[in-house]
Amino acid sequence: MRQALLWTSVIVATWTPRAEAAANGRVSTFELQPDGTGRVRVYDDVTGALSQSPLELAGLTLLPLEVNGRTHLLEHQADAAGLVSDVPGANRALLPNRRGSLYHFSRVDAQGLTTFGFFLVPPRGAAFLVHELPGIGPGQTSDPFVARIACSPSGDAFLVSTLPAAGGNVLEIRLGPPVQVVDRTANLSPRRFFAHSLLLAETWGTFGLKRAFLRFERQPGAQGAPLSFGAHAVPTSFTGHVVLSRNGAFAATTAGAGPSALDVYVFGPTGPASRATPAPSTLSGAGFLPEAEDGPHLAVSDDGLACAWRTEGASRECWVGRVQAPPTDPATELSSNARFLDTLDEVGVFVFRAPDRLQLGVGAQVAPGVSNLENTDLFQVDVPGTLGGAQFLNLSLSSGDPTLPFFSVPSITLERTALLPTTGDTWYADGDSQGGSVSVAHEGQVRATVVVPAVKTFVDWEFVAGQAWVHVRSDLGNRPYELYRVRQDLTAPAVLIASSDADFTRHALRNDGLVACIGASLASSSLFATNLVTGVTQTLPGHTGPFGPTLTFTPTGAIAFTSVAGGVPSFHVWTPGVGVVPLQVSGAVGGFVLPIGR
């Protein structure tokens, strides 16, 4: 029997954030207490005065979580969720469309009972409880949630599943206000769902089991219903691997008779699934983080009529096929030996740029079984008409082969990729030990543009307000760490912001292009802010660190941070060019500010 949960109807409002009458924004903190737990408190980001101290967010331990559907390639799209690991001992989910950061926690009360849940720090900055459940297992000390969520493209909701002892259900949690919890499996007995099978589109969602794959429409009372297969035989084994088309209208999943006999099926929110593969084979998974650095390995076009997938074997190959392809238009192996050097045995970073245009990387495995690419080039493949007439462009051209066949060895070690929504360009970091770089591949053009040369190690990048912020370690001189700003349209060369013999550590990003960053030298640390549009940099006066692990921009545009002096933490808000306001924190023995966004 399904465990009795904390609601009596399919939809229930569980929490309404307190209304804020003041015009100022808020900054939330996680303040460590002498007993080792933390409490979340909320302060006015202009005056520093205490605004709220929610009882339900006291006595907390922050816990890690994972976010489904993440890839480096698409993480900078507005509708993509992210995961940031700047919170000590845990992390935070970055909601799409700048809707804030979601945190997972446990709380032990005075009777020793443990509760687990989620809280959100939204754009207004005031943290609030989202949803919680009592612990399970001996002493009720185990987490009832499978801490792997899926976010909606708009960032207004997420999916999470619970373990069988906690109900074994899939919950859609709408962030409101008010928060609403929708059990999409109230019609089922407790189950253990594939954690990686949860995906949420704007109007529908998916989740899966070993013997079935389910979907639901995001309507009141709608329940998960098994996928139908029309004229196809119903698969007996499902993998739970699923991807959405970029517009969220279609999904693709793998299923069949077993691990070595899988097909790819494409489906939408209604109607039967259609098969894309010509015959069962051993297929890769979806290619999401953290399992794969070079994903996606499965993609479906926005019209649901074309699909790309990766096969496993002595080499990993990319295939593209039409959904319900007629006999005159069979699936084709894009990375075949007739087209590519036979030592290139790895493919990845699949994305449909249009229904008949696929982009992918073809290279070599870094190590057997590892999903990462070296000796790689990025290719554009147009597949109009018959698939056998696919047309290729070498976008990055490190091999020097502009056209088929591509029998020269490429040189790129693909450290990171990013498809930008603004320009349509693909930025990539090349970790080639003989001369790495940050470069940009352009759709429809042969040969990439080198943006930052002589890179020994790529660290990170951000994209905002038409600008790119790039963090690398140089391969020149004493190999300093460097920060650059670059126009995303590449109409001006990269400009060096800062260089240091020690690393630049944490950073935060504001929507108008202001980036805050901590530079940690061997002797001291400093906090500075750079306007990527103008290039103006300001340094926080009077603070030489050490600084806490996190930074965040507050709703009024100031920078919130922590510093430590004599073992005592202090919390501050700095408005560059104006001054520093201390937050009126008392009783904390440690802690940090809770970031809202990147």
KOLVODREN-168747 format. One record per residue (C-alpha): x, y, z; residue number from 0. Coordinates in steps of 0.001 Angstrom, whole numbers, plus 500000, padded with zeros to 6 digits. Example, Ala and Ser with C-alpha at 12.3 -4.5 7.8 and 13.67 -1.06 7.14 Angstrom:
2
east 512300, north 495500, up 507800, resi 0
east 513670, north 498940, up 507140, resi 1
***
This chain:
598
east 500000, north 500000, up 500000, resi 0
east 501246, north 503473, up 499167, resi 1
east 502507, north 505251, up 502300, resi 2
east 500277, north 508049, up 503536, resi 3
east 501964, north 511300, up 502562, resi 4
east 501560, north 514848, up 503749, resi 5
east 498700, north 515723, up 501436, resi 6
east 495196, north 514401, up 500803, resi 7
east 494654, north 515565, up 497244, resi 8
east 496643, north 515406, up 494038, resi 9
east 497474, north 519105, up 494232, resi 10
east 498147, north 520878, up 497490, resi 11
east 499679, north 524217, up 498425, resi 12
east 502457, north 523487, up 500889, resi 13
east 504153, north 526848, up 501345, resi 14
east 503598, north 530458, up 500428, resi 15
east 506648, north 532745, up 500746, resi 16
east 506123, north 535726, up 503019, resi 17
east 505201, north 538836, up 501102, resi 18
east 507836, north 541579, up 501190, resi 19
east 506532, north 545133, up 501442, resi 20
east 509937, north 546801, up 501285, resi 21
east 511379, north 547966, up 497978, resi 22
east 514831, north 546640, up 498849, resi 23
east 515979, north 543165, up 497903, resi 24
east 517078, north 540421, up 500231, resi 25
east 520233, north 538408, up 500738, resi 26
east 520077, north 534965, up 502340, resi 27
east 522850, north 533459, up 504445, resi 28
east 523720, north 530006, up 505766, resi 29
east 525064, north 530603, up 509275, resi 30
east 526880, north 527785, up 511078, resi 31
east 525937, north 527330, up 514722, resi 32
east 528065, north 525923, up 517589, resi 33
east 526236, north 522562, up 517307, resi 34
east 527508, north 522121, up 513718, resi 35
east 524198, north 522764, up 511970, resi 36
east 523287, north 525830, up 509997, resi 37
east 520385, north 528225, up 509896, resi 38
east 519155, north 530226, up 506955, resi 39
east 518508, north 533881, up 507684, resi 40
east 517425, north 536701, up 505408, resi 41
east 518709, north 540307, up 505479, resi 42
east 517878, north 543571, up 503788, resi 43
east 520525, north 544006, up 501083, resi 44
east 520631, north 547814, up 501489, resi 45
east 520564, north 548343, up 505264, resi 46
east 521978, north 544980, up 506403, resi 47
east 519136, north 544559, up 508919, resi 48
east 517716, north 541123, up 509722, resi 49
east 514491, north 540558, up 507786, resi 50
east 513529, north 536927, up 508430, resi 51
east 514788, north 533940, up 510405, resi 52
east 512563, north 531053, up 509240, resi 53
east 512194, north 528386, up 511928, resi 54
east 511710, north 525711, up 509285, resi 55
east 515160, north 526567, up 507873, resi 56
east 517091, north 526216, up 511133, resi 57
east 519161, north 523212, up 512251, resi 58
east 520028, north 522328, up 508651, resi 59
east 522717, north 520279, up 506957, resi 60
east 523044, north 520985, up 503240, resi 61
east 523085, north 517919, up 500974, resi 62
east 524201, north 517317, up 497378, resi 63
east 521784, north 516753, up 494512, resi 64
east 521960, north 516113, up 490768, resi 65
east 520092, north 517665, up 487842, resi 66
east 518952, north 515612, up 484858, resi 67
east 519499, north 516627, up 481265, resi 68
east 522717, north 518575, up 481858, resi 69
east 525317, north 518859, up 479089, resi 70
east 528199, north 521280, up 478688, resi 71
east 527076, north 521933, up 475119, resi 72
east 523642, north 523302, up 476044, resi 73
east 524131, north 524571, up 479609, resi 74
east 524171, north 528229, up 478540, resi 75
east 520761, north 528079, up 476870, resi 76
east 518212, north 530105, up 478859, resi 77
east 515958, north 527066, up 479346, resi 78
east 518724, north 524780, up 480646, resi 79
east 519143, north 523901, up 484323, resi 80
east 522605, north 523835, up 485847, resi 81
east 524496, north 522553, up 488851, resi 82
east 526985, north 524671, up 490790, resi 83
east 529409, north 523196, up 493326, resi 84
east 530418, north 526287, up 495299, resi 85
east 528492, north 525311, up 498459, resi 86
east 530758, north 523417, up 500911, resi 87
east 529835, north 519754, up 501227, resi 88
east 526879, north 520118, up 498879, resi 89
east 525859, north 521991, up 495714, resi 90
east 522862, north 523821, up 494289, resi 91
east 520623, north 523457, up 491267, resi 92
east 520545, north 526509, up 489043, resi 93
east 516983, north 526896, up 487768, resi 94
east 516428, north 527859, up 484109, resi 95
east 515627, north 531418, up 483099, resi 96
east 517380, north 532851, up 486175, resi 97
east 514638, north 531627, up 488529, resi 98
east 517074, north 531144, up 491412, resi 99
east 518984, north 528351, up 493146, resi 100
east 517464, north 525230, up 494697, resi 101
east 519108, north 523635, up 497760, resi 102
east 518608, north 520187, up 499332, resi 103
east 518802, north 519753, up 503116, resi 104
east 518199, north 517598, up 506186, resi 105
east 516988, north 518926, up 509554, resi 106
east 517053, north 517246, up 512971, resi 107
east 514490, north 518502, up 515484, resi 108
east 514627, north 518562, up 519293, resi 109
east 513182, north 515027, up 519454, resi 110
east 515911, north 513704, up 517177, resi 111
east 513613, north 513207, up 514175, resi 112
east 515110, north 513961, up 510763, resi 113
east 513302, north 515764, up 507976, resi 114
east 514560, north 516150, up 504406, resi 115
east 513549, north 518772, up 501895, resi 116
east 514313, north 521567, up 499485, resi 117
east 514445, north 525344, up 499783, resi 118
east 514751, north 527986, up 497107, resi 119
east 516646, north 531273, up 496943, resi 120
east 514625, north 533130, up 494266, resi 121
east 515571, north 536300, up 492362, resi 122
east 514216, north 538483, up 495192, resi 123
east 516783, north 536841, up 497451, resi 124
east 514627, north 535665, up 500385, resi 125
east 515016, north 531894, up 500883, resi 126
east 511872, north 529872, up 501552, resi 127
east 510941, north 526237, up 502182, resi 128
east 509685, north 524421, up 499094, resi 129
east 508785, north 520914, up 500278, resi 130
east 509867, north 518397, up 502895, resi 131
east 509194, north 514802, up 504032, resi 132
east 510110, north 512828, up 507156, resi 133
east 513129, north 510563, up 506984, resi 134
east 512808, north 506828, up 506353, resi 135
east 514594, north 503698, up 507545, resi 136
east 515935, north 502891, up 511032, resi 137
east 515420, north 505927, up 513218, resi 138
east 513953, north 507752, up 510198, resi 139
east 517420, north 509097, up 509383, resi 140
east 517594, north 508271, up 505654, resi 141
east 516649, north 510595, up 502815, resi 142
east 513202, north 509780, up 501348, resi 143
east 514016, north 511637, up 498115, resi 144
east 516101, north 510408, up 495222, resi 145
east 518189, north 513559, up 495043, resi 146
east 518214, north 513777, up 491254, resi 147
east 515731, north 516283, up 489880, resi 148
east 514508, north 517514, up 486502, resi 149
east 513611, north 521182, up 485956, resi 150
east 511010, north 522665, up 483627, resi 151
east 512402, north 524885, up 480819, resi 152
east 510828, north 528001, up 482348, resi 153
east 512194, north 527168, up 485813, resi 154
east 508745, north 527229, up 487407, resi 155
east 508764, north 523593, up 488582, resi 156
east 510849, north 520459, up 489083, resi 157
east 510304, north 516696, up 489205, resi 158
east 511645, north 514509, up 491983, resi 159
east 511010, north 510882, up 492930, resi 160
east 510811, north 509284, up 496365, resi 161
east 512020, north 505879, up 497488, resi 162
east 509430, north 503097, up 497910, resi 163
east 509495, north 503429, up 501706, resi 164
east 508460, north 507077, up 501306, resi 165
east 505696, north 506415, up 498789, resi 166
east 507691, north 505450, up 495704, resi 167
east 506185, north 508228, up 493634, resi 168
east 507097, north 511008, up 491207, resi 169
east 506235, north 514514, up 492390, resi 170
east 505949, north 517622, up 490270, resi 171
east 506731, north 520528, up 492578, resi 172
east 505503, north 523858, up 491259, resi 173
east 507370, north 526746, up 492804, resi 174
east 504480, north 529181, up 492879, resi 175
east 503759, north 531167, up 494876, resi 176
east 502044, north 529288, up 496302, resi 177
east 504085, north 526103, up 496054, resi 178
east 502030, north 523160, up 494815, resi 179
east 502946, north 519469, up 494970, resi 180
east 501415, north 517204, up 492323, resi 181
east 501739, north 513423, up 492698, resi 182
east 501953, north 512171, up 489103, resi 183
east 501880, north 508533, up 490266, resi 184
east 498939, north 508494, up 492682, resi 185
east 497433, north 505776, up 490474, resi 186
east 500422, north 503437, up 491046, resi 187
east 501645, north 501341, up 493936, resi 188
east 505061, north 502394, up 495335, resi 189
east 507803, north 501962, up 492717, resi 190
east 511503, north 502653, up 492309, resi 191
east 511875, north 504786, up 489183, resi 192
east 515015, north 505318, up 487131, resi 193
east 516365, north 508537, up 488653, resi 194
east 517838, north 509622, up 485308, resi 195
east 514515, north 509087, up 483479, resi 196
east 512820, north 512165, up 484927, resi 197
east 512476, north 514973, up 482387, resi 198
east 510082, north 517919, up 482397, resi 199
east 509013, north 519886, up 479323, resi 200
east 506781, north 522946, up 479417, resi 201
east 503542, north 520997, up 478902, resi 202
east 504444, north 517383, up 479722, resi 203
east 506942, north 515147, up 481494, resi 204
east 508449, north 511649, up 481526, resi 205
east 509726, north 509015, up 483926, resi 206
east 510523, north 505344, up 483595, resi 207
east 510795, north 501903, up 485129, resi 208
east 512642, north 498783, up 484039, resi 209
east 509481, north 497387, up 482399, resi 210
east 507662, north 500541, up 481329, resi 211
east 508153, north 504150, up 480334, resi 212
east 505541, north 506722, up 481364, resi 213
east 504551, north 510258, up 480425, resi 214
east 502031, north 512776, up 481669, resi 215
east 500562, north 516083, up 480607, resi 216
east 501069, north 518936, up 483051, resi 217
east 497362, north 519310, up 483723, resi 218
east 495541, north 519153, up 487082, resi 219
east 495070, north 515540, up 488146, resi 220
east 496962, north 514072, up 485169, resi 221
east 498740, north 510820, up 485997, resi 222
east 501658, north 509029, up 484427, resi 223
east 500498, north 506619, up 481710, resi 224
east 502624, north 503941, up 479996, resi 225
east 503956, north 504794, up 476572, resi 226
east 502066, north 503097, up 473736, resi 227
east 503857, north 501646, up 470697, resi 228
east 501194, north 501362, up 467988, resi 229
east 502209, north 498738, up 465428, resi 230
east 505555, north 498108, up 467154, resi 231
east 505926, north 495300, up 469661, resi 232
east 506115, north 496630, up 473209, resi 233
east 509743, north 496466, up 474456, resi 234
east 510380, north 494231, up 477442, resi 235
east 513299, north 496238, up 478853, resi 236
east 513654, north 500005, up 479226, resi 237
east 516906, north 501842, up 480001, resi 238
east 515391, north 505065, up 481346, resi 239
east 517692, north 507100, up 479098, resi 240
east 515682, north 509890, up 477508, resi 241
east 516339, north 513242, up 475823, resi 242
east 514051, north 516058, up 474734, resi 243
east 514165, north 517901, up 471437, resi 244
east 515441, north 521437, up 471858, resi 245
east 511895, north 522826, up 471623, resi 246
east 510577, north 520227, up 474109, resi 247
east 507954, north 518898, up 471677, resi 248
east 509414, north 515393, up 471349, resi 249
east 511510, north 512910, up 473291, resi 250
east 513696, north 509939, up 472379, resi 251
east 514415, north 506929, up 474577, resi 252
east 516098, north 503544, up 474237, resi 253
east 514370, north 500223, up 474900, resi 254
east 514284, north 496683, up 473587, resi 255
east 514834, north 493080, up 474599, resi 256
east 517973, north 493778, up 476636, resi 257
east 521220, north 495793, up 476777, resi 258
east 522562, north 494429, up 473481, resi 259
east 519228, north 494609, up 471645, resi 260
east 517995, north 498194, up 471952, resi 261
east 516107, north 500467, up 469614, resi 262
east 515512, north 504232, up 469698, resi 263
east 511882, north 505326, up 470020, resi 264
east 510590, north 508868, up 469477, resi 265
east 507379, north 510140, up 471065, resi 266
east 505524, north 513285, up 472061, resi 267
east 503067, north 514066, up 474858, resi 268
east 500330, north 512023, up 473110, resi 269
east 500111, north 509265, up 470520, resi 270
east 502210, north 506140, up 470025, resi 271
east 505994, north 506000, up 469965, resi 272
east 507749, north 505491, up 466627, resi 273
east 510989, north 503618, up 466038, resi 274
east 513999, north 505349, up 464468, resi 275
east 516548, north 502510, up 464411, resi 276
east 516556, north 499935, up 461582, resi 277
east 517524, north 497041, up 463874, resi 278
east 518329, north 496453, up 467554, resi 279
east 521925, north 496975, up 468709, resi 280
east 523997, north 498024, up 471714, resi 281
east 523336, north 501736, up 472246, resi 282
east 524882, north 504408, up 474447, resi 283
east 522859, north 506335, up 476990, resi 284
east 521622, north 509900, up 476671, resi 285
east 525075, north 511350, up 477341, resi 286
east 524244, north 513625, up 480265, resi 287
east 526488, north 514919, up 483024, resi 288
east 527973, north 513774, up 485335, resi 289
east 528351, north 510421, up 483547, resi 290
east 529448, north 511857, up 480175, resi 291
east 531612, north 514904, up 479518, resi 292
east 531076, north 514824, up 475745, resi 293
east 527298, north 514454, up 475491, resi 294
east 524634, north 514425, up 474298, resi 295
east 524923, north 510987, up 472670, resi 296
east 521256, north 510929, up 471656, resi 297
east 519269, north 513682, up 469928, resi 298
east 515891, north 514199, up 468269, resi 299
east 514932, north 517005, up 465902, resi 300
east 512329, north 519633, up 466773, resi 301
east 509809, north 518131, up 464332, resi 302
east 510316, north 514635, up 465775, resi 303
east 511152, north 513182, up 462342, resi 304
east 514914, north 512674, up 462660, resi 305
east 517012, north 511118, up 465377, resi 306
east 520736, north 510629, up 466031, resi 307
east 522157, north 507957, up 468315, resi 308
east 525460, north 506372, up 469318, resi 309
east 526259, north 502667, up 469068, resi 310
east 528700, north 500875, up 471360, resi 311
east 531311, north 498354, up 470244, resi 312
east 534957, north 498250, up 469222, resi 313
east 534334, north 501870, up 468266, resi 314
east 531478, north 504224, up 469041, resi 315
east 529659, north 505414, up 465952, resi 316
east 527035, north 508051, up 465166, resi 317
east 523932, north 507062, up 463228, resi 318
east 521114, north 509235, up 461955, resi 319
east 517710, north 507934, up 460935, resi 320
east 514231, north 509015, up 460026, resi 321
east 511433, north 508104, up 462364, resi 322
east 509462, north 505305, up 460660, resi 323
east 511890, north 505577, up 457739, resi 324
east 510673, north 504075, up 454476, resi 325
east 512867, north 501384, up 452849, resi 326
east 514271, north 503932, up 450400, resi 327
east 515612, north 506062, up 453263, resi 328
east 517382, north 503717, up 455730, resi 329
east 519450, north 504917, up 458687, resi 330
east 523035, north 505778, up 457860, resi 331
east 526262, north 505556, up 459837, resi 332
east 527616, north 509103, up 459677, resi 333
east 531013, north 508248, up 461200, resi 334
east 531747, north 505230, up 458977, resi 335
east 535279, north 504297, up 457886, resi 336
east 534389, north 505349, up 454361, resi 337
east 534089, north 508923, up 455634, resi 338
east 536529, north 509068, up 458577, resi 339
east 539959, north 507749, up 459450, resi 340
east 539482, north 504274, up 460925, resi 341
east 541387, north 505128, up 464125, resi 342
east 538728, north 507717, up 465030, resi 343
east 536544, north 505654, up 467337, resi 344
east 534496, north 508152, up 469379, resi 345
east 531583, north 510496, up 468688, resi 346
east 529651, north 512941, up 470842, resi 347
east 528118, north 516407, up 471330, resi 348
east 525091, north 515658, up 469155, resi 349
east 522692, north 518536, up 468522, resi 350
east 520138, north 519188, up 465790, resi 351
east 520581, north 522749, up 464531, resi 352
east 517529, north 522256, up 462271, resi 353
east 515352, north 519240, up 461416, resi 354
east 517769, north 518299, up 458631, resi 355
east 521037, north 519586, up 460143, resi 356
east 523043, north 517758, up 462797, resi 357
east 526228, north 518927, up 464503, resi 358
east 528598, north 516459, up 466175, resi 359
east 532173, north 515757, up 467152, resi 360
east 534205, north 512896, up 465666, resi 361
east 537477, north 511859, up 467265, resi 362
east 539201, north 509297, up 469446, resi 363
east 538513, north 508049, up 472953, resi 364
east 540761, north 509528, up 475620, resi 365
east 540777, north 506055, up 477218, resi 366
east 538771, north 502889, up 476527, resi 367
east 535214, north 503311, up 477760, resi 368
east 535665, north 506967, up 478753, resi 369
east 533146, north 509398, up 477294, resi 370
east 535504, north 512163, up 476313, resi 371
east 536965, north 513252, up 472982, resi 372
east 540503, north 513869, up 471764, resi 373
east 541925, north 514048, up 468220, resi 374
east 538604, north 515645, up 467380, resi 375
east 536947, north 517961, up 464896, resi 376
east 533419, north 519390, up 464975, resi 377
east 531272, north 518667, up 461923, resi 378
east 528025, north 519916, up 460463, resi 379
east 525997, north 517279, up 458618, resi 380
east 523070, north 518228, up 456388, resi 381
east 520735, north 515296, up 455788, resi 382
east 517977, north 516542, up 453485, resi 383
east 516251, north 514125, up 451148, resi 384
east 517837, north 510704, up 451355, resi 385
east 520153, north 510096, up 454313, resi 386
east 522721, north 508493, up 452031, resi 387
east 523388, north 511912, up 450498, resi 388
east 524498, north 513558, up 453732, resi 389
east 526682, north 516650, up 453213, resi 390
east 529549, north 517343, up 455653, resi 391
east 531363, north 520518, up 456707, resi 392
east 534462, north 520451, up 458927, resi 393
east 533673, north 523378, up 461222, resi 394
east 536846, north 523322, up 463305, resi 395
east 539270, north 522033, up 460602, resi 396
east 542147, north 521054, up 462903, resi 397
east 542846, north 518087, up 460599, resi 398
east 543156, north 520289, up 457528, resi 399
east 540583, north 518163, up 455636, resi 400
east 537754, north 520505, up 454575, resi 401
east 535699, north 517909, up 452680, resi 402
east 535053, north 514187, up 452560, resi 403
east 536783, north 511866, up 453178, resi 404
east 538314, north 513020, up 456474, resi 405
east 541407, north 510820, up 456632, resi 406
east 543862, north 513206, up 458345, resi 407
east 544212, north 513208, up 462144, resi 408
east 542504, north 516103, up 463972, resi 409
east 544297, north 517676, up 466949, resi 410
east 541588, north 518982, up 469292, resi 411
east 541133, north 517574, up 472793, resi 412
east 537616, north 518712, up 473539, resi 413
east 537632, north 520062, up 477112, resi 414
east 534341, north 521977, up 476959, resi 415
east 531747, north 523068, up 474411, resi 416
east 529023, north 525715, up 474552, resi 417
east 526346, north 526437, up 471961, resi 418
east 525389, north 530091, up 472365, resi 419
east 521734, north 531097, up 471944, resi 420
east 522682, north 534634, up 470878, resi 421
east 525029, north 533968, up 467945, resi 422
east 524470, north 530274, up 467195, resi 423
east 528234, north 529752, up 467427, resi 424
east 529822, north 526810, up 469199, resi 425
east 532610, north 527785, up 471569, resi 426
east 535046, north 525060, up 472516, resi 427
east 538116, north 524695, up 474678, resi 428
east 540954, north 522717, up 473132, resi 429
east 543140, north 520999, up 475720, resi 430
east 545845, north 520031, up 473238, resi 431
east 549069, north 519753, up 475283, resi 432
east 551057, north 521161, up 472372, resi 433
east 549081, north 524382, up 472250, resi 434
east 545557, north 524595, up 473586, resi 435
east 543133, north 527401, up 472873, resi 436
east 539611, north 528715, up 473215, resi 437
east 538027, north 528792, up 469768, resi 438
east 534675, north 529395, up 468098, resi 439
east 533094, north 527283, up 465346, resi 440
east 530529, north 528987, up 463123, resi 441
east 527499, north 527237, up 461657, resi 442
east 527869, north 526802, up 457897, resi 443
east 531549, north 527845, up 457856, resi 444
east 534738, north 525828, up 457503, resi 445
east 537491, north 526660, up 460011, resi 446
east 537043, north 528025, up 463526, resi 447
east 538179, north 531352, up 464978, resi 448
east 540815, north 531205, up 467715, resi 449
east 539788, north 533551, up 470532, resi 450
east 542404, north 532893, up 473225, resi 451
east 545612, north 531127, up 472098, resi 452
east 548410, north 529543, up 474130, resi 453
east 546174, north 527928, up 476734, resi 454
east 547674, north 525318, up 479031, resi 455
east 544512, north 524652, up 481056, resi 456
east 540935, north 525711, up 480494, resi 457
east 539142, north 526573, up 483764, resi 458
east 535716, north 528086, up 483060, resi 459
east 533672, north 530567, up 481066, resi 460
east 530454, north 532542, up 481346, resi 461
east 528299, north 534279, up 478727, resi 462
east 526205, north 537348, up 479521, resi 463
east 525142, north 540701, up 478020, resi 464
east 526734, north 539878, up 474656, resi 465
east 530103, north 539236, up 476319, resi 466
east 532146, north 536184, up 477258, resi 467
east 534194, north 535875, up 480465, resi 468
east 536974, north 533323, up 479978, resi 469
east 539186, north 531842, up 482709, resi 470
east 542308, north 529928, up 481621, resi 471
east 545860, north 529164, up 482627, resi 472
east 548314, north 530431, up 480055, resi 473
east 550989, north 528293, up 478446, resi 474
east 553367, north 531257, up 478286, resi 475
east 556036, north 532522, up 480684, resi 476
east 555393, north 531460, up 484257, resi 477
east 552013, north 530070, up 483182, resi 478
east 549789, north 532528, up 485042, resi 479
east 546047, north 532202, up 485480, resi 480
east 544272, north 534733, up 483277, resi 481
east 540825, north 536267, up 482856, resi 482
east 539652, north 537600, up 479488, resi 483
east 536592, north 539398, up 478194, resi 484
east 535493, north 538789, up 474619, resi 485
east 532570, north 540054, up 472597, resi 486
east 530358, north 537102, up 471699, resi 487
east 530037, north 538390, up 468125, resi 488
east 533873, north 538430, up 467899, resi 489
east 533949, north 541955, up 466462, resi 490
east 536844, north 542782, up 468802, resi 491
east 539775, north 540694, up 470060, resi 492
east 539954, north 539176, up 473527, resi 493
east 541043, north 541637, up 476233, resi 494
east 543005, north 540564, up 479299, resi 495
east 541211, north 541505, up 482529, resi 496
east 543580, north 540094, up 485128, resi 497
east 546593, north 537818, up 485486, resi 498
east 547889, north 536112, up 488634, resi 499
east 550475, north 533523, up 489647, resi 500
east 547738, north 531938, up 491797, resi 501
east 544230, north 531032, up 490705, resi 502
east 541090, north 533123, up 490496, resi 503
east 538641, north 531219, up 492627, resi 504
east 534930, north 531920, up 492960, resi 505
east 532899, north 534278, up 490831, resi 506
east 529350, north 535577, up 490393, resi 507
east 527564, north 537003, up 487385, resi 508
east 525076, north 539845, up 486956, resi 509
east 522678, north 540010, up 483994, resi 510
east 524067, north 543327, up 482718, resi 511
east 527610, north 541932, up 482388, resi 512
east 529143, north 542720, up 485786, resi 513
east 531308, north 539847, up 487041, resi 514
east 532564, north 539618, up 490623, resi 515
east 535626, north 537474, up 491226, resi 516
east 538074, north 536629, up 493991, resi 517
east 541723, north 536590, up 493053, resi 518
east 543811, north 534510, up 495429, resi 519
east 547520, north 535308, up 495405, resi 520
east 550077, north 533559, up 497564, resi 521
east 550058, north 536394, up 500109, resi 522
east 546463, north 537620, up 500137, resi 523
east 543114, north 537599, up 498367, resi 524
east 541107, north 540379, up 496790, resi 525
east 537550, north 540822, up 495570, resi 526
east 537021, north 542779, up 492388, resi 527
east 534232, north 543448, up 489905, resi 528
east 534624, north 543906, up 486157, resi 529
east 532042, north 545360, up 483813, resi 530
east 532446, north 543144, up 480741, resi 531
east 530810, north 545733, up 478497, resi 532
east 533044, north 548683, up 479452, resi 533
east 536053, north 546828, up 480821, resi 534
east 536083, north 548933, up 484007, resi 535
east 537348, north 547019, up 487051, resi 536
east 536916, north 548046, up 490702, resi 537
east 538551, north 546381, up 493701, resi 538
east 536974, north 546079, up 497143, resi 539
east 538997, north 548337, up 499477, resi 540
east 540047, north 547340, up 502971, resi 541
east 539499, north 543577, up 502675, resi 542
east 542410, north 541261, up 501915, resi 543
east 540676, north 538003, up 502817, resi 544
east 540410, north 535234, up 503386, resi 545
east 537005, north 535218, up 501756, resi 546
east 534214, north 532686, up 502131, resi 547
east 533397, north 530025, up 499519, resi 548
east 530533, north 531839, up 497769, resi 549
east 529617, north 535149, up 496150, resi 550
east 526253, north 536374, up 494951, resi 551
east 524724, north 539451, up 493425, resi 552
east 521787, north 540724, up 495431, resi 553
east 518492, north 541930, up 493899, resi 554
east 519673, north 545557, up 494035, resi 555
east 522854, north 544619, up 492138, resi 556
east 525332, north 544656, up 495042, resi 557
east 527791, north 541850, up 495798, resi 558
east 527270, north 539767, up 498952, resi 559
east 530271, north 537942, up 500414, resi 560
east 531800, north 536642, up 503629, resi 561
east 535244, north 537192, up 505078, resi 562
east 537073, north 535800, up 508090, resi 563
east 539298, north 537702, up 510536, resi 564
east 540724, north 536043, up 513639, resi 565
east 538531, north 533007, up 513035, resi 566
east 535358, north 535102, up 513249, resi 567
east 533152, north 535296, up 510124, resi 568
east 531520, north 538478, up 508930, resi 569
east 528951, north 538973, up 506175, resi 570
east 528892, north 542003, up 503882, resi 571
east 527207, north 543621, up 500903, resi 572
east 529410, north 545711, up 498597, resi 573
east 528100, north 548123, up 495994, resi 574
east 531082, north 548994, up 493746, resi 575
east 531706, north 552714, up 493781, resi 576
east 529452, north 553227, up 496808, resi 577
east 530607, north 551235, up 499811, resi 578
east 530242, north 548195, up 502066, resi 579
east 527321, north 547436, up 504385, resi 580
east 527754, north 544736, up 507064, resi 581
east 524918, north 542301, up 507593, resi 582
east 523767, north 542313, up 511202, resi 583
east 524653, north 538658, up 511851, resi 584
east 525008, north 537394, up 515409, resi 585
east 525985, north 534052, up 516905, resi 586
east 527443, north 532478, up 513764, resi 587
east 530709, north 530540, up 514018, resi 588
east 531013, north 530185, up 510248, resi 589
east 528949, north 530168, up 507103, resi 590
east 528491, north 531865, up 503758, resi 591
east 526022, north 533781, up 501622, resi 592
east 523576, north 531691, up 499591, resi 593
east 523919, north 532463, up 495868, resi 594
east 520878, north 533197, up 493754, resi 595
east 522336, north 532538, up 490297, resi 596
east 525631, north 531887, up 488576, resi 597
***
